[in-house]
């Protein structure tokens, strides 16, 4: 059995993850001497983790209903 989260929970977790990782990066850059390349590598690593969780279908984002493909045609 595969562990999957529903779309609303996935959206909330993704939003929290993005805010926390951005806060972590900005705080780390202000407190230490982090080069541009190191910051970019850290950002890409955070995005790859998120991408992998979506690709493995653990997170099932609905993007808060912004891209609703199930619209009825009139």
PDB file of N, CA, C and O in Angstrom:
ATOM      1  N   UNK A   1       0.835  -1.178   0.000  1.00  0.00           N
ATOM      2  CA  UNK A   1       0.000   0.000   0.000  1.00  0.00           C
ATOM      3  C   UNK A   1       0.880   1.241   0.000  1.00  0.00           C
ATOM      4  O   UNK A   1       1.816   1.367   0.790  1.00  0.00           O
ATOM      5  N   UNK A   2       0.559   2.134  -0.890  1.00  0.00           N
ATOM      6  CA  UNK A   2       1.329   3.350  -1.054  1.00  0.00           C
ATOM      7  C   UNK A   2       0.752   4.459  -0.183  1.00  0.00           C
ATOM      8  O   UNK A   2      -0.467   4.600  -0.076  1.00  0.00           O
ATOM      9  N   UNK A   3       1.624   5.242   0.437  1.00  0.00           N
ATOM     10  CA  UNK A   3       1.192   6.363   1.261  1.00  0.00           C
ATOM     11  C   UNK A   3       0.930   7.562   0.372  1.00  0.00           C
ATOM     12  O   UNK A   3       1.840   8.047  -0.301  1.00  0.00           O
ATOM     13  N   UNK A   4      -0.310   8.050   0.360  1.00  0.00           N
ATOM     14  CA  UNK A   4      -0.679   9.209  -0.451  1.00  0.00           C
ATOM     15  C   UNK A   4      -1.457  10.195   0.411  1.00  0.00           C
ATOM     16  O   UNK A   4      -2.226   9.805   1.290  1.00  0.00           O
ATOM     17  N   UNK A   5      -1.245  11.454   0.146  1.00  0.00           N
ATOM     18  CA  UNK A   5      -1.983  12.507   0.821  1.00  0.00           C
ATOM     19  C   UNK A   5      -3.026  13.074  -0.127  1.00  0.00           C
ATOM     20  O   UNK A   5      -2.830  13.097  -1.342  1.00  0.00           O
ATOM     21  N   UNK A   6      -4.137  13.530   0.440  1.00  0.00           N
ATOM     22  CA  UNK A   6      -5.158  14.116  -0.426  1.00  0.00           C
ATOM     23  C   UNK A   6      -4.688  15.478  -0.949  1.00  0.00           C
ATOM     24  O   UNK A   6      -3.754  16.062  -0.399  1.00  0.00           O
ATOM     25  N   UNK A   7      -5.328  15.981  -2.003  1.00  0.00           N
ATOM     26  CA  UNK A   7      -4.839  17.210  -2.650  1.00  0.00           C
ATOM     27  C   UNK A   7      -4.770  18.437  -1.738  1.00  0.00           C
ATOM     28  O   UNK A   7      -3.804  19.196  -1.818  1.00  0.00           O
ATOM     29  N   UNK A   8      -5.757  18.651  -0.885  1.00  0.00           N
ATOM     30  CA  UNK A   8      -5.733  19.833  -0.026  1.00  0.00           C
ATOM     31  C   UNK A   8      -4.584  19.758   0.977  1.00  0.00           C
ATOM     32  O   UNK A   8      -3.892  20.750   1.203  1.00  0.00           O
ATOM     33  N   UNK A   9      -4.381  18.596   1.574  1.00  0.00           N
ATOM     34  CA  UNK A   9      -3.260  18.413   2.506  1.00  0.00           C
ATOM     35  C   UNK A   9      -1.933  18.583   1.784  1.00  0.00           C
ATOM     36  O   UNK A   9      -1.003  19.175   2.331  1.00  0.00           O
ATOM     37  N   UNK A  10      -1.836  18.076   0.571  1.00  0.00           N
ATOM     38  CA  UNK A  10      -0.617  18.226  -0.226  1.00  0.00           C
ATOM     39  C   UNK A  10      -0.333  19.688  -0.512  1.00  0.00           C
ATOM     40  O   UNK A  10       0.807  20.136  -0.391  1.00  0.00           O
ATOM     41  N   UNK A  11      -1.370  20.443  -0.895  1.00  0.00           N
ATOM     42  CA  UNK A  11      -1.191  21.868  -1.172  1.00  0.00           C
ATOM     43  C   UNK A  11      -0.699  22.610   0.062  1.00  0.00           C
ATOM     44  O   UNK A  11       0.201  23.445  -0.029  1.00  0.00           O
ATOM     45  N   UNK A  12      -1.286  22.309   1.210  1.00  0.00           N
ATOM     46  CA  UNK A  12      -0.890  22.980   2.453  1.00  0.00           C
ATOM     47  C   UNK A  12       0.544  22.618   2.824  1.00  0.00           C
ATOM     48  O   UNK A  12       1.323  23.496   3.194  1.00  0.00           O
ATOM     49  N   UNK A  13       0.904  21.342   2.730  1.00  0.00           N
ATOM     50  CA  UNK A  13       2.273  20.926   3.051  1.00  0.00           C
ATOM     51  C   UNK A  13       3.296  21.525   2.094  1.00  0.00           C
ATOM     52  O   UNK A  13       4.386  21.912   2.518  1.00  0.00           O
ATOM     53  N   UNK A  14       2.963  21.606   0.823  1.00  0.00           N
ATOM     54  CA  UNK A  14       3.876  22.206  -0.153  1.00  0.00           C
ATOM     55  C   UNK A  14       4.070  23.686   0.154  1.00  0.00           C
ATOM     56  O   UNK A  14       5.192  24.188   0.088  1.00  0.00           O
ATOM     57  N   UNK A  15       2.998  24.384   0.486  1.00  0.00           N
ATOM     58  CA  UNK A  15       3.102  25.813   0.826  1.00  0.00           C
ATOM     59  C   UNK A  15       3.961  26.024   2.060  1.00  0.00           C
ATOM     60  O   UNK A  15       4.813  26.912   2.081  1.00  0.00           O
ATOM     61  N   UNK A  16       3.744  25.216   3.086  1.00  0.00           N
ATOM     62  CA  UNK A  16       4.550  25.315   4.307  1.00  0.00           C
ATOM     63  C   UNK A  16       6.006  25.000   4.004  1.00  0.00           C
ATOM     64  O   UNK A  16       6.899  25.691   4.493  1.00  0.00           O
ATOM     65  N   UNK A  17       6.262  23.962   3.202  1.00  0.00           N
ATOM     66  CA  UNK A  17       7.622  23.565   2.839  1.00  0.00           C
ATOM     67  C   UNK A  17       8.349  24.698   2.118  1.00  0.00           C
ATOM     68  O   UNK A  17       9.509  24.982   2.416  1.00  0.00           O
ATOM     69  N   UNK A  18       7.670  25.342   1.173  1.00  0.00           N
ATOM     70  CA  UNK A  18       8.294  26.428   0.413  1.00  0.00           C
ATOM     71  C   UNK A  18       8.624  27.599   1.326  1.00  0.00           C
ATOM     72  O   UNK A  18       9.718  28.157   1.241  1.00  0.00           O
ATOM     73  N   UNK A  19       7.699  27.979   2.193  1.00  0.00           N
ATOM     74  CA  UNK A  19       7.932  29.108   3.097  1.00  0.00           C
ATOM     75  C   UNK A  19       9.074  28.800   4.067  1.00  0.00           C
ATOM     76  O   UNK A  19       9.934  29.649   4.299  1.00  0.00           O
ATOM     77  N   UNK A  20       9.088  27.597   4.632  1.00  0.00           N
ATOM     78  CA  UNK A  20      10.136  27.229   5.596  1.00  0.00           C
ATOM     79  C   UNK A  20      11.503  27.163   4.924  1.00  0.00           C
ATOM     80  O   UNK A  20      12.488  27.639   5.487  1.00  0.00           O
ATOM     81  N   UNK A  21      11.579  26.582   3.732  1.00  0.00           N
ATOM     82  CA  UNK A  21      12.878  26.486   3.063  1.00  0.00           C
ATOM     83  C   UNK A  21      13.387  27.857   2.628  1.00  0.00           C
ATOM     84  O   UNK A  21      14.588  28.119   2.700  1.00  0.00           O
ATOM     85  N   UNK A  22      12.493  28.730   2.181  1.00  0.00           N
ATOM     86  CA  UNK A  22      12.927  30.090   1.837  1.00  0.00           C
ATOM     87  C   UNK A  22      13.409  30.833   3.078  1.00  0.00           C
ATOM     88  O   UNK A  22      14.428  31.522   3.032  1.00  0.00           O
ATOM     89  N   UNK A  23      12.689  30.697   4.177  1.00  0.00           N
ATOM     90  CA  UNK A  23      13.121  31.327   5.424  1.00  0.00           C
ATOM     91  C   UNK A  23      14.488  30.789   5.847  1.00  0.00           C
ATOM     92  O   UNK A  23      15.369  31.551   6.248  1.00  0.00           O
ATOM     93  N   UNK A  24      14.654  29.464   5.753  1.00  0.00           N
ATOM     94  CA  UNK A  24      15.931  28.841   6.116  1.00  0.00           C
ATOM     95  C   UNK A  24      17.064  29.371   5.249  1.00  0.00           C
ATOM     96  O   UNK A  24      18.138  29.687   5.761  1.00  0.00           O
ATOM     97  N   UNK A  25      16.837  29.470   3.939  1.00  0.00           N
ATOM     98  CA  UNK A  25      17.881  29.969   3.036  1.00  0.00           C
ATOM     99  C   UNK A  25      18.231  31.420   3.316  1.00  0.00           C
ATOM    100  O   UNK A  25      19.409  31.769   3.382  1.00  0.00           O
ATOM    101  N   UNK A  26      17.219  32.275   3.481  1.00  0.00           N
ATOM    102  CA  UNK A  26      17.492  33.694   3.745  1.00  0.00           C
ATOM    103  C   UNK A  26      18.188  33.886   5.078  1.00  0.00           C
ATOM    104  O   UNK A  26      19.101  34.705   5.185  1.00  0.00           O
ATOM    105  N   UNK A  27      17.771  33.141   6.103  1.00  0.00           N
ATOM    106  CA  UNK A  27      18.401  33.257   7.416  1.00  0.00           C
ATOM    107  C   UNK A  27      19.848  32.767   7.355  1.00  0.00           C
ATOM    108  O   UNK A  27      20.732  33.400   7.932  1.00  0.00           O
ATOM    109  N   UNK A  28      20.102  31.672   6.680  1.00  0.00           N
ATOM    110  CA  UNK A  28      21.449  31.136   6.548  1.00  0.00           C
ATOM    111  C   UNK A  28      22.346  32.110   5.779  1.00  0.00           C
ATOM    112  O   UNK A  28      23.501  32.317   6.150  1.00  0.00           O
ATOM    113  N   UNK A  29      21.814  32.702   4.714  1.00  0.00           N
ATOM    114  CA  UNK A  29      22.614  33.646   3.927  1.00  0.00           C
ATOM    115  C   UNK A  29      22.948  34.908   4.708  1.00  0.00           C
ATOM    116  O   UNK A  29      24.024  35.477   4.527  1.00  0.00           O
ATOM    117  N   UNK A  30      22.044  35.357   5.573  1.00  0.00           N
ATOM    118  CA  UNK A  30      22.317  36.547   6.373  1.00  0.00           C
ATOM    119  C   UNK A  30      23.306  36.280   7.498  1.00  0.00           C
ATOM    120  O   UNK A  30      24.094  37.160   7.845  1.00  0.00           O
ATOM    121  N   UNK A  31      23.279  35.078   8.076  1.00  0.00           N
ATOM    122  CA  UNK A  31      24.136  34.771   9.233  1.00  0.00           C
ATOM    123  C   UNK A  31      25.519  34.270   8.857  1.00  0.00           C
ATOM    124  O   UNK A  31      26.448  34.398   9.654  1.00  0.00           O
ATOM    125  N   UNK A  32      25.685  33.710   7.681  1.00  0.00           N
ATOM    126  CA  UNK A  32      26.976  33.163   7.267  1.00  0.00           C
ATOM    127  C   UNK A  32      27.341  33.691   5.885  1.00  0.00           C
ATOM    128  O   UNK A  32      26.519  34.280   5.184  1.00  0.00           O
ATOM    129  N   UNK A  33      28.570  33.466   5.525  1.00  0.00           N
ATOM    130  CA  UNK A  33      29.054  33.853   4.201  1.00  0.00           C
ATOM    131  C   UNK A  33      28.790  32.705   3.225  1.00  0.00           C
ATOM    132  O   UNK A  33      29.637  31.832   3.034  1.00  0.00           O
ATOM    133  N   UNK A  34      27.616  32.721   2.617  1.00  0.00           N
ATOM    134  CA  UNK A  34      27.245  31.691   1.649  1.00  0.00           C
ATOM    135  C   UNK A  34      27.370  32.297   0.262  1.00  0.00           C
ATOM    136  O   UNK A  34      26.840  33.375  -0.009  1.00  0.00           O
ATOM    137  N   UNK A  35      28.076  31.591  -0.612  1.00  0.00           N
ATOM    138  CA  UNK A  35      28.246  32.107  -1.970  1.00  0.00           C
ATOM    139  C   UNK A  35      26.967  31.904  -2.789  1.00  0.00           C
ATOM    140  O   UNK A  35      26.067  31.163  -2.394  1.00  0.00           O
ATOM    141  N   UNK A  36      26.914  32.563  -3.905  1.00  0.00           N
ATOM    142  CA  UNK A  36      25.769  32.469  -4.799  1.00  0.00           C
ATOM    143  C   UNK A  36      25.558  31.032  -5.271  1.00  0.00           C
ATOM    144  O   UNK A  36      24.425  30.552  -5.313  1.00  0.00           O
ATOM    145  N   UNK A  37      26.627  30.356  -5.619  1.00  0.00           N
ATOM    146  CA  UNK A  37      26.537  28.982  -6.115  1.00  0.00           C
ATOM    147  C   UNK A  37      26.005  28.049  -5.030  1.00  0.00           C
ATOM    148  O   UNK A  37      25.146  27.211  -5.304  1.00  0.00           O
ATOM    149  N   UNK A  38      26.502  28.184  -3.810  1.00  0.00           N
ATOM    150  CA  UNK A  38      26.018  27.344  -2.719  1.00  0.00           C
ATOM    151  C   UNK A  38      24.537  27.572  -2.463  1.00  0.00           C
ATOM    152  O   UNK A  38      23.800  26.622  -2.200  1.00  0.00           O
ATOM    153  N   UNK A  39      24.097  28.813  -2.535  1.00  0.00           N
ATOM    154  CA  UNK A  39      22.691  29.122  -2.340  1.00  0.00           C
ATOM    155  C   UNK A  39      21.837  28.496  -3.436  1.00  0.00           C
ATOM    156  O   UNK A  39      20.764  27.959  -3.160  1.00  0.00           O
ATOM    157  N   UNK A  40      22.304  28.561  -4.665  1.00  0.00           N
ATOM    158  CA  UNK A  40      21.566  27.973  -5.782  1.00  0.00           C
ATOM    159  C   UNK A  40      21.494  26.446  -5.668  1.00  0.00           C
ATOM    160  O   UNK A  40      20.449  25.852  -5.936  1.00  0.00           O
ATOM    161  N   UNK A  41      22.591  25.816  -5.273  1.00  0.00           N
ATOM    162  CA  UNK A  41      22.601  24.361  -5.101  1.00  0.00           C
ATOM    163  C   UNK A  41      21.623  23.949  -4.002  1.00  0.00           C
ATOM    164  O   UNK A  41      20.904  22.960  -4.141  1.00  0.00           O
ATOM    165  N   UNK A  42      21.603  24.716  -2.909  1.00  0.00           N
ATOM    166  CA  UNK A  42      20.686  24.419  -1.828  1.00  0.00           C
ATOM    167  C   UNK A  42      19.237  24.578  -2.296  1.00  0.00           C
ATOM    168  O   UNK A  42      18.391  23.748  -1.964  1.00  0.00           O
ATOM    169  N   UNK A  43      18.945  25.617  -3.052  1.00  0.00           N
ATOM    170  CA  UNK A  43      17.600  25.826  -3.581  1.00  0.00           C
ATOM    171  C   UNK A  43      17.175  24.718  -4.526  1.00  0.00           C
ATOM    172  O   UNK A  43      16.041  24.244  -4.461  1.00  0.00           O
ATOM    173  N   UNK A  44      18.075  24.304  -5.402  1.00  0.00           N
ATOM    174  CA  UNK A  44      17.766  23.218  -6.336  1.00  0.00           C
ATOM    175  C   UNK A  44      17.533  21.915  -5.574  1.00  0.00           C
ATOM    176  O   UNK A  44      16.648  21.140  -5.936  1.00  0.00           O
ATOM    177  N   UNK A  45      18.315  21.666  -4.522  1.00  0.00           N
ATOM    178  CA  UNK A  45      18.131  20.456  -3.722  1.00  0.00           C
ATOM    179  C   UNK A  45      16.757  20.443  -3.066  1.00  0.00           C
ATOM    180  O   UNK A  45      16.100  19.403  -3.031  1.00  0.00           O
ATOM    181  N   UNK A  46      16.312  21.586  -2.547  1.00  0.00           N
ATOM    182  CA  UNK A  46      14.982  21.658  -1.941  1.00  0.00           C
ATOM    183  C   UNK A  46      13.885  21.415  -2.976  1.00  0.00           C
ATOM    184  O   UNK A  46      12.892  20.752  -2.678  1.00  0.00           O
ATOM    185  N   UNK A  47      14.053  21.939  -4.175  1.00  0.00           N
ATOM    186  CA  UNK A  47      13.063  21.736  -5.231  1.00  0.00           C
ATOM    187  C   UNK A  47      13.059  20.279  -5.697  1.00  0.00           C
ATOM    188  O   UNK A  47      11.993  19.734  -5.983  1.00  0.00           O
ATOM    189  N   UNK A  48      14.210  19.649  -5.778  1.00  0.00           N
ATOM    190  CA  UNK A  48      14.290  18.250  -6.204  1.00  0.00           C
ATOM    191  C   UNK A  48      13.597  17.336  -5.186  1.00  0.00           C
ATOM    192  O   UNK A  48      12.942  16.367  -5.572  1.00  0.00           O
ATOM    193  N   UNK A  49      13.735  17.635  -3.905  1.00  0.00           N
ATOM    194  CA  UNK A  49      13.037  16.852  -2.879  1.00  0.00           C
ATOM    195  C   UNK A  49      11.532  16.957  -3.092  1.00  0.00           C
ATOM    196  O   UNK A  49      10.828  15.947  -3.058  1.00  0.00           O
ATOM    197  N   UNK A  50      11.039  18.160  -3.310  1.00  0.00           N
ATOM    198  CA  UNK A  50       9.617  18.369  -3.541  1.00  0.00           C
ATOM    199  C   UNK A  50       9.163  17.672  -4.823  1.00  0.00           C
ATOM    200  O   UNK A  50       8.113  17.031  -4.843  1.00  0.00           O
ATOM    201  N   UNK A  51       9.946  17.796  -5.883  1.00  0.00           N
ATOM    202  CA  UNK A  51       9.619  17.148  -7.158  1.00  0.00           C
ATOM    203  C   UNK A  51       9.550  15.628  -6.998  1.00  0.00           C
ATOM    204  O   UNK A  51       8.652  14.987  -7.544  1.00  0.00           O
ATOM    205  N   UNK A  52      10.496  15.051  -6.250  1.00  0.00           N
ATOM    206  CA  UNK A  52      10.516  13.603  -6.052  1.00  0.00           C
ATOM    207  C   UNK A  52       9.279  13.134  -5.292  1.00  0.00           C
ATOM    208  O   UNK A  52       8.714  12.092  -5.624  1.00  0.00           O
ATOM    209  N   UNK A  53       8.849  13.881  -4.283  1.00  0.00           N
ATOM    210  CA  UNK A  53       7.651  13.499  -3.542  1.00  0.00           C
ATOM    211  C   UNK A  53       6.402  13.573  -4.412  1.00  0.00           C
ATOM    212  O   UNK A  53       5.495  12.756  -4.255  1.00  0.00           O
ATOM    213  N   UNK A  54       6.343  14.533  -5.320  1.00  0.00           N
ATOM    214  CA  UNK A  54       5.209  14.618  -6.242  1.00  0.00           C
ATOM    215  C   UNK A  54       5.280  13.498  -7.269  1.00  0.00           C
ATOM    216  O   UNK A  54       4.260  12.890  -7.597  1.00  0.00           O
ATOM    217  N   UNK A  55       6.475  13.221  -7.777  1.00  0.00           N
ATOM    218  CA  UNK A  55       6.654  12.173  -8.786  1.00  0.00           C
ATOM    219  C   UNK A  55       6.331  10.785  -8.227  1.00  0.00           C
ATOM    220  O   UNK A  55       5.807   9.932  -8.944  1.00  0.00           O
ATOM    221  N   UNK A  56       6.644  10.559  -6.950  1.00  0.00           N
ATOM    222  CA  UNK A  56       6.335   9.277  -6.307  1.00  0.00           C
ATOM    223  C   UNK A  56       4.873   9.174  -5.870  1.00  0.00           C
ATOM    224  O   UNK A  56       4.465   8.176  -5.277  1.00  0.00           O
ATOM    225  N   UNK A  57       4.101  10.198  -6.163  1.00  0.00           N
ATOM    226  CA  UNK A  57       2.675  10.272  -5.839  1.00  0.00           C
ATOM    227  C   UNK A  57       2.402  10.268  -4.336  1.00  0.00           C
ATOM    228  O   UNK A  57       1.311   9.894  -3.905  1.00  0.00           O
ATOM    229  N   UNK A  58       3.383  10.681  -3.540  1.00  0.00           N
ATOM    230  CA  UNK A  58       3.144  10.855  -2.108  1.00  0.00           C
ATOM    231  C   UNK A  58       2.371  12.154  -1.911  1.00  0.00           C
ATOM    232  O   UNK A  58       1.415  12.206  -1.137  1.00  0.00           O
ATOM    233  N   UNK A  59       2.789  13.199  -2.615  1.00  0.00           N
ATOM    234  CA  UNK A  59       2.058  14.458  -2.630  1.00  0.00           C
ATOM    235  C   UNK A  59       1.256  14.531  -3.924  1.00  0.00           C
ATOM    236  O   UNK A  59       1.774  14.232  -5.000  1.00  0.00           O
ATOM    237  N   UNK A  60       0.007  14.926  -3.816  1.00  0.00           N
ATOM    238  CA  UNK A  60      -0.872  15.035  -4.979  1.00  0.00           C
ATOM    239  C   UNK A  60      -1.428  16.446  -5.042  1.00  0.00           C
ATOM    240  O   UNK A  60      -2.571  16.678  -4.647  1.00  0.00           O
ATOM    241  N   UNK A  61      -0.636  17.396  -5.535  1.00  0.00           N
ATOM    242  CA  UNK A  61      -1.087  18.788  -5.496  1.00  0.00           C
ATOM    243  C   UNK A  61      -2.243  19.060  -6.447  1.00  0.00           C
ATOM    244  O   UNK A  61      -2.320  18.508  -7.545  1.00  0.00           O
ATOM    245  N   UNK A  62      -3.122  19.913  -6.000  1.00  0.00           N
ATOM    246  CA  UNK A  62      -4.242  20.388  -6.803  1.00  0.00           C
ATOM    247  C   UNK A  62      -4.040  21.847  -7.133  1.00  0.00           C
ATOM    248  O   UNK A  62      -4.844  22.436  -7.855  1.00  0.00           O
ATOM    249  N   UNK A  63      -2.977  22.444  -6.615  1.00  0.00           N
ATOM    250  CA  UNK A  63      -2.611  23.841  -6.786  1.00  0.00           C
ATOM    251  C   UNK A  63      -3.766  24.747  -6.374  1.00  0.00           C
ATOM    252  O   UNK A  63      -4.038  25.762  -7.016  1.00  0.00           O
ATOM    253  N   UNK A  64      -4.443  24.362  -5.286  1.00  0.00           N
ATOM    254  CA  UNK A  64      -5.559  25.107  -4.704  1.00  0.00           C
ATOM    255  C   UNK A  64      -6.670  25.353  -5.718  1.00  0.00           C
ATOM    256  O   UNK A  64      -7.384  26.352  -5.628  1.00  0.00           O
ATOM    257  N   UNK A  65      -6.820  24.448  -6.682  1.00  0.00           N
ATOM    258  CA  UNK A  65      -7.893  24.552  -7.665  1.00  0.00           C
ATOM    259  C   UNK A  65      -7.653  25.555  -8.774  1.00  0.00           C
ATOM    260  O   UNK A  65      -8.572  25.862  -9.532  1.00  0.00           O
ATOM    261  N   UNK A  66      -6.439  26.073  -8.887  1.00  0.00           N
ATOM    262  CA  UNK A  66      -6.158  27.073  -9.920  1.00  0.00           C
ATOM    263  C   UNK A  66      -6.181  26.480 -11.325  1.00  0.00           C
ATOM    264  O   UNK A  66      -6.613  27.140 -12.271  1.00  0.00           O
ATOM    265  N   UNK A  67      -5.726  25.253 -11.465  1.00  0.00           N
ATOM    266  CA  UNK A  67      -5.662  24.611 -12.767  1.00  0.00           C
ATOM    267  C   UNK A  67      -6.643  23.449 -12.793  1.00  0.00           C
ATOM    268  O   UNK A  67      -6.232  22.290 -12.835  1.00  0.00           O
ATOM    269  N   UNK A  68      -7.906  23.745 -12.768  1.00  0.00           N
ATOM    270  CA  UNK A  68      -8.933  22.720 -12.736  1.00  0.00           C
ATOM    271  C   UNK A  68      -9.203  22.249 -14.161  1.00  0.00           C
ATOM    272  O   UNK A  68      -9.778  22.978 -14.969  1.00  0.00           O
ATOM    273  N   UNK A  69      -8.780  21.023 -14.457  1.00  0.00           N
ATOM    274  CA  UNK A  69      -8.911  20.493 -15.814  1.00  0.00           C
ATOM    275  C   UNK A  69     -10.248  19.787 -16.003  1.00  0.00           C
ATOM    276  O   UNK A  69     -10.545  19.359 -17.118  1.00  0.00           O
ATOM    277  N   UNK A  70     -11.068  19.646 -14.963  1.00  0.00           N
ATOM    278  CA  UNK A  70     -12.343  18.946 -15.051  1.00  0.00           C
ATOM    279  C   UNK A  70     -13.513  19.917 -15.263  1.00  0.00           C
ATOM    280  O   UNK A  70     -14.617  19.671 -14.775  1.00  0.00           O
ATOM    281  N   UNK A  71     -13.279  20.998 -15.975  1.00  0.00           N
ATOM    282  CA  UNK A  71     -14.344  21.963 -16.234  1.00  0.00           C
ATOM    283  C   UNK A  71     -15.318  21.386 -17.253  1.00  0.00           C
ATOM    284  O   UNK A  71     -14.925  20.751 -18.231  1.00  0.00           O
ATOM    285  N   UNK A  72     -16.584  21.622 -16.998  1.00  0.00           N
ATOM    286  CA  UNK A  72     -17.575  21.156 -17.954  1.00  0.00           C
ATOM    287  C   UNK A  72     -17.620  22.107 -19.143  1.00  0.00           C
ATOM    288  O   UNK A  72     -17.525  23.325 -18.992  1.00  0.00           O
ATOM    289  N   UNK A  73     -17.766  21.525 -20.323  1.00  0.00           N
ATOM    290  CA  UNK A  73     -17.799  22.336 -21.536  1.00  0.00           C
ATOM    291  C   UNK A  73     -19.232  22.771 -21.801  1.00  0.00           C
ATOM    292  O   UNK A  73     -20.155  21.956 -21.802  1.00  0.00           O
ATOM    293  N   UNK A  74     -19.401  24.060 -22.025  1.00  0.00           N
ATOM    294  CA  UNK A  74     -20.760  24.583 -22.264  1.00  0.00           C
ATOM    295  C   UNK A  74     -21.018  24.775 -23.736  1.00  0.00           C
ATOM    296  O   UNK A  74     -22.105  25.205 -24.122  1.00  0.00           O
TER     297      UNK A  74
END
